[in-house]
Amino acid sequence: MAQAFVNSKIQPGKVIFIKPSRPYCRRTQELLSQLPFREGLLEFVDITATSDTNKIQYYLQQLRGARTVPRVFIGKECIGGCTDLVSMHERGELLIPLKQIGALK
């Protein structure tokens, strides 16, 4: 169930798996919400809204080597967590893959 859930969210595009109460998740949401995403191409998935939170995190660990959230995907590629996202943004590298997959206006 957790595997199918995660895979169904990753397939369509830009997905960030979060726990809204976590500071790094809030920071990730703040940063990405400032970017000019096209309608429907930014999705924050609250894994605490499901009874499979631990299973989802376990599957993320199997899939990407880390069970912590946020887990940020650009298309099907996991770029990592909040620290990775902020680093890419500070280096001016975040917009490149987002533009390549047509996520931005």
N, C-alpha and C positions, 0 to 999 in steps of 0.2 A: 504494500500500500504506500509506504513512504517513498520507495523508489519510483513508483508510477507518478506520485504527486510531484516530486522534485523534477523528474524528467518532463512532465507536462508543462511545468512552469518555465523551464530552461528553453525548450524548443522555440517558442514564439519570438523570443527576443531578449529584451533588457530586463533582467530580474535581479532583485536584491533580497536575500533571505534575511529576516531581521527578528529581533525580540525588541519591541518598541520601548521597553523600560531601560534598555542598556545604553549607556552614554555613547559608545562607539556607533551603535545603530542610529541614534539620533543625529550624531555628527554626519554620518553617511547620508541620511535623508536630507539634512540641511544643505549639504554641498550639492547633491544631485538635483535637488528641487530648484536650485538657482540656475540650472542650465536650460536652454530652450529646446526641450524634448518635444517631438511631434506627439500629438494626441495618442494616448494608448500605448506608447512605447517605453514607458518607465513604470515598473511595477514593484512595489514593496510588498513582499509576502511575509505576513506575520505568522511565524511558525508556532506561536503560543496560542493561536486561535484554533488549533487542532489538537486532538488527543495524542497525536503521534510525534510530538516535539522531539523526544529523545531518539526515536527511530529516524526522523528526518536528519537530525544532527549526526547520527551514526552513519547514515548513507552519504551525507556530505563529506564526512571524513574518509569513507571508502572511495568516493568519487574524486575528491580534490585534496586529500591529505590533511584536512583540518575540519574540525567539527564546530569551531567557534563561529559566531555570527557577529557582524554581518558577513555574508559571502556575496560578493558582487560579481555578476556575470554580465559580460557585454556580448550579446549574441549567445553562442554556446561556450564561449571562453570565460573561465573563471579568472579574474584578475587578482583575487585575494580578498582581504578585509579592508577595514577603514584606513589603516595606516598605508596600505598599498595604494588605495584610491587617492588619498591626500597627496602622497608622494608623486603619483602620476600627474595630478592636477598642478602641483607646484612646479614640476618640470615642464609643464606645457604639453604633456603627452596624452592627456585624457580625451581631449576632443577628437583626436585623430581616429581612433577606432570607432568612436560614436558616429562620426561623419561617414566613415567607410561602410557602416551597416545601415546608414540612412536614418538614424535615430533622432537627429537634430533638425530643427526647422531651417 
